[in-house]
C-alpha cells in the first residue's frame, strides 16, 4: 500500500506550507551554507547526500510542502549522531523522515530544515526465534520485517494500510495504532514513542513479535444502521473472544469512493446498505475458528443485526475483502485534495459526528461546492474514527474551517484530536485547547528543553510555542 508516493506529476502541487500558514515564522536557525554540505559529504559520502529534495519536501496527501535544500541518508547510528551533533553546534534545524506516509505534515519541512531520511538505515539487526524478539534499524519498512519474520513463524503485531512504505521508526514516533490494535495494543515503553521526532531520532528499536496465526478468517457484513454495527461488535467480543483481531467499519460513501477510484471488480455484497463491518479472527485451529465465526454470523442474521454478509474461503478472498477497507484513504487522495482526520471518542458518537459534519457544511452551502466525499470509517475496537473528505483546490481558509469544526466538535464531546496519526503541523494550533487545564504542555516543554535545548529537532510541530 501507498507505494509510488511521489506520483504527483499529473496533479497540482500544494502551495508551500509557510505560504498557507503565514502566521508561522521561521526560527532563528542558521541558513544552510556550502560548507555544511561539504561537511556532510565528507562524513556520509556523496551517495548519502542529495540536493534534489522535491520528493522529501512534500507529504503523501499533497497537503504540506517545505523548501528544504538538503536531504541526508544516514546508514548507521554513528552517522545520525554526527549529523545531529553538527546541526546542534551550528544551529541548523532538522526534520527526521521515515517513509513519509504520515498525514499531519510531521515528516516534511515547514521552511528550509535539513531532512534526515532513514530509508537507507534499513537493516534487520537480529531476531531470536525462541523469544520472538526482533531488533531492527529505524528505517526498516513494516512489511519488510513482516516478510522476514514469516518463514520463522512470527509476524509484526502492527498492521497499517501503508505497511508497504511506512517505516518502524516513524510508527514509533507517531505511536501508530493500526488495524489490529484490538488484538495487540499500542507500542509502548519509550519516551520517544509519540514524540514525532521533536526529541531526537529513532535509530533502532526492539519489539516482541507474536507467533504468526495459522488460521486467519475474515468476514464482511452489511447493516441497516450504525446501531446494528455496534451490536455486531458487542456480539463479536462475546462469541469470538480471544480470536477476534480486528473489527473495522465504514459507511456507504466510503465504498462509492473506492469503487470510483481504486477497485474495478464488483463489491462482494450485491445489495446497497448504509454501513459495513469487516471482522477478522486469528487463531491456531482453522476448523475451530470457522465454527465460531459461522455461529456468530448465523446469530447476527437470525437476530436481524446484519442483513447480508460473506465469509472469505481462502487467502485470496481474505486479501480481496481487506482491500475494500485499506484502499479508502488512497481513494480519497485520488479524488482530489484530501482532508483527513483521526479522532477518538465514544464509539457511539461515530455516526453522529459524520452526520453533524455533513449537516453543518450543507447548511452553509459548502457541501458540493467547497467540500465533497465526506466519509466515515475506522477502528471500532479502539474508538478511532477516520473522517475524511475532499476539498476543491488548495484553499487554506477552507481547510482551516473544516479543521476547526472537526476538532472543536471532538473536544466538545470529550474526545481526542489525535488517535494514531500524531499532531505534526496539522493539529499543533489546537494543542492548547486539547490539553487545557491538564498541565501537560508545560511538562512537554520541559522535556523538550532538556533533550533539545536549541530546539533543532522538527521545529514548528507537535508543541505550540510556550
N, C-alpha and C positions, 0 to 999 in steps of 0.2 A: 504494500500500500504506500501511497504518496511517493512513488518513485518518479524520477524526472521532474523534480521540484522546480527547476528553473525554466520551465517551458512557458515563458511569458511573451514570446516573440509575436504572437498574434493578439495579445491583449495590451490595453493601455496600462502603462506603468503608473503605480500610485505616486502622487507627489511626495516630496521629501517630508519626513516626519516633522522636522523643525519648521517647515512652512505650514503644515496643517496644525501644529501646536505652537503658535507664535509666543505663547506665554513662557515656553521653555527657553532658558538662557544657557548658553554654553558655559561650563565651569572654567575656572582659571587653570586649565591644563595646558601643558606645552604643546605647541604645534609640531607636527612631525617634520623632521629635518632629514636631509640625505645622510647625515652622519648616523642617525638612528637606523636607517635602512641598512647602511653598511655594517653596523654592529650586529644586527640580527642575521645578516647574510653570513658573517664570519662564524657566528655561534651555531646556526642551523644548517647552513648550506643553501645554495641558490634554489634547489628544488623544493625547499620548505618556506620560501618567501615569495609572495606574489603581490604585485601592484594592480593586477587585474581583479577587481573586487566586486564586480557587478552582482555576481551570484550570492556573495555573502552580505551584501548591503540590503537585501530585500527578503521579506518573510514569505512563507508558503501561501498565505492568504492574500498576498498583494495589498496589505494594508499599511505596512510600515517600511520606510526606506531611509537608510542613512547615507553618509558620504565619506565612509572610511576610504583611505588611500592605501591601506596596507593590511594584508592578511597573512598570518603566520600559521604554520602547520607543524607543531612540535610532535616528536615521536617518543619522547621519554620524559619522566618526571624531572630529571635534571634540566632538560631544555625548558620545560614550563617554569621551573624555578628561576632559571637565568632570565627568561623573558620578563617575568613579574618583578624580579629584583631590579632589573634595569628600568622598567617602566615606573616602578615606585620611586627610584632615585631621581629619575628625570621628570617625574610628574606627568607621565603620559597615560591617558585613560585607556582602559581595556574592556572589550566585550568578549566573554567566553562564548563559544558557539559549538553546538553539537551537530545534530542532523538538521537543525533549522526547521523543525516541523511544529514549533510552538505557535500559539495563536494569539499571544498577547504582546508581541513585539519585544520580548525579553532577550532574544538572542541576536538582534541586529542593532547596529549603531543608531544613535539619535543624531549625533553630529559626526565628528571625524575620528571616533575612538578606533584604536587598533583592534582588529578582530583576531582572536586566537582560536582557530578552528581545530577541533580534536579528531578530524576524520582520519588522519594518518597515525594516530595514537590508539591503535585498534587490535592489540594482541590479547588473546586469552592466556593468562599467565599460568593458571593451574586449575585443576579440577580433581577433587577427591571423590571417587565413585562410591566410597563407603559411607561418607557423611553427607554427600550431595553438596558440599561447599565449593563454590566456584569463585575464583579471583580473576578479575579482568581489568583491562585498561578502560578508562572513562569513555574512549571513543568507539568501543565495541557496539555495533548495531544490535538491537534487541533480537531480531530474527537470526542474526549470525550466531549468537550464543545459543539460541534455542535449537538451531540445526546442529551445532556442535554437541549439544547435550543428548540429542535424540538417540544416537547409537549406544549411549551409555544407559539409556532407560530413564533419563531425567528430562525436566522441562523448566523453562523460566516461569516463575509464578505470575509475572506481569505480562499482560497482553493488551496491545493497543492497536487501533486501526492503522497507525503509522509505523508499525513494527518493522517494516522493510527499510526504513530510513532513520528512525529516531535512535539516538544513542543512549546507552545506560547512564552516562554521566549527566545527560540532560534530564532523563527520567528521575534521577535522584534530585537534581536541582529544582525541579518543579513539583516534586512529590506526586508524580503521576499515579493515578489510581487504575484506570483501565477497565476492561470488560469483565475481568474475573476477580475484582476486589471482593465481591461477595464471598468467594471461596478462600482467597489467600490473604486479604487485608492489604494495608498500606506498607510501603517502605518505612523503616524506622531505625533509629539507633545512632544518628549522627547530626551534629549541629548544621552541617551543610545541606541537609535534606530540606528542600523548600526554600533555600536561600537565593536561588536564581542567579548564582554567580556573583552576588554582591559581597560575599565574604572571602572568596577565593575560588579555586578551580578544583573540580573533582577529577583527579588524575587516575584513580583506580578505586575499585570497590570489591567487597566480598559479600556474596549473598548465598543464602541457603536455598537450594533448589529442591522442589519436591519430585517424587517419582512420577514419571510420565504415566498418565492413566492408560490402562489397556482397553478400557471401554469408554467411549465418548458418544453420547446420544444428543441430538438436537431436535427440538420440535418448534414449529411456528403455529401460533393460534391467532384467531381474529375474535374481536369482541365488539359488542354493540355500544359499550360505554366505558369510560375510564374507570368507573367504579368496579366494573367487571374485571378489568385488568388488575386492579388491586386485590380483588377477591381471588383471582387466579394466583397471584403472588403469595398470598397468605396460605392458600391451599398447597402451593408448591413446597413451602417450608415444612408444612405438616406431612405431606405424602412422600416427599423426596429427601428431606432432611440432609444428611451428611453428603449425599452425592450431588446436590444442587450446586452448580458452579457459576451460573450466570442467569440473570433474568433481565432482559432488555425490552424496552417498549418504544414504539414510535407511532405517530399519527398518520392518517391517510395522506396528508400533504407531503410528508417525507417520501412516501412511496412514489408519488407523482413526479417529484423532482428527480429521483433516482431513475425512474423509467425514462424520463425525457433526456437525461444527460449521460447515464453511466451503464445501464444494463439493457441489452437488446432482447434477451429471452423473456418469456412470459413469467409473470409473478406466479409463485407456486399455488396461490389460492385464487379460485376463479371469480368469486364474488368481490364486491367492494364494501369495505367496512371502515368505521371511523378510527379504530385502534387495533394495533397488533402487538404481540409479545413473542419474543424468541427466548426460549429457555434451554439451558444446556446442563447435562449431568456428566460427571466424571467419576468413574469407579474402577473396580478391578474385575468385575464379573458382568459381562455383557448381557447374559440371559437374565440375571437378577435385576439389573438396572432397567432393561427394557420392560420387564413385567411391571416394575414400579411405575415407570413412566406411562405405560399404556393404561394402567389402572387409574393413574392421576388424570390422564386425558379423558378417559371414559367418565370419570366423576364430573369433570368440568362440563362435558357435553350433556350428561344426564340432568345436571342442575341448571342448564342453560346459562352457565357462566361464560362459555365461549360458543360461537356459532359456526366455526369452521376451524380446521387445523390439519397439519400434516407432520408426519414423523419421518426424518431422514433415514434411509435404508442402507446407506453406505457412505464412505468418506467423501466421495464426490458430491453427494447431496448435502452433506454437512457443510461443505465449503459454499455450495450454492445458496443455502439458506442464510449463512452468516454474511454473505456479500451484500444482501439487502440492508443489513444494519451498518456494515462497515463502510459502505460507499456513500452514505448520506452526506458526510462533510464534504467529500470530494465533489458530489453533485452540486452542492451549494456553491462551491468555488467555481465550478464550470458554468454556473448560471449567471455570474456577474460579480460585482463587488460584494464580498462576504461580510456579514455581520454574525459574529459567533460569541456565544456566552456559555459558561459552565457555572451554574449556581446550585447551591444545595439548600434544601428546605424539607419540611414535612412533605412526604411523597403525595399526600392527599391534595396538595396545592398545585401539583404539576399542571393539570389541565386548566385550572383557574388562571394560572399565570399566563399561559399561552392565549387563552380566551381574552383576558384583560388587555394583553398587549395588542392583539388584533383589533379589539373594540376601540381602544384608545386612539390608535392611529387611523382607523377607519373614520371615527368621529371627527378627526381633524382633517380628513380629506387627503391623507398621506399614503394610505394603503392602496397600491396600484399605481400611484404617481411617483412617490419617492421610495417606497419600500415594496418588496414583493416576497413571495415564498416564505412567509413566516411559519416556521415549523417547530415541533417539539419532539424530542426523543431523549433517551438516556438510560441510566443505570437505576432501575427501581430498587435494587438491593442495597444501595448506599445513599439514596436520597439525592442523586446527582442528575439534574435536568440540564440538557443541552437545548438551548433555544437559539435558533439561527434564522437568518433571512438574507435577502439581497437588497442592496441599495443601488439606486441609479447613479452611476458615475462615482466621483470621489469627493463628495460634499462633506467636509469635516463637520460642519454645523449639524448636518442631518445625522451623522454618526453620533455626535455628542448628544443630540436629543434622544436617540434610541438608547444609548448607553445609560443616560440619566434615568429614563423610565424603568429600564430593566433592573438597574442596581438599586434604585430607591424603592421599587416595589419589593425586591428581595429583602432588603433590610427592614422595611416596614412590616414584613411578615415573618420576621425572626430568622431569616436565612443568612447565608454567607455568599459574598460576591465571587468567591473562587472555590470550586470544589476540587479541581485537579489540574487546571491549566496554568496556574500561577497568576501573578499580578502584572509583571512586566511594565510596559509603558501604558498599556490599555487601561488599567484599573488604579494606577497609583494616585490619581486625584480623588479617588473615593475611599482611600485607606483611612483618612481621618474620620469619616462617617462610620466606616466599618468597625473601627477599633475604638470608637468614642467611649470614654469612661472606663476603659479596661486596663490602662497603664501599660499596654503592650508596646506602643510605638516608642516611648522613651527608653524602654529596655532594649528594643531592637536597635535603636540608635547607639546605645552604649556598647552593644556587642560589635556593631559596625565600626565604631570609633576605635575599639580595642584591636580588632583584627585588620582593619584597613584605614589607618589614621589619615592617610592622604586622600582617601575616597576615590581611588583609581578604578576600583572594580565595579564594572557595569553601572556607571552613574545614571541618574535620572529614572531608574527602575525600582520597583518594589516599595521603597521608602520615600514618602513625601519629605520635603525639607523640614528640619526640626523647628 
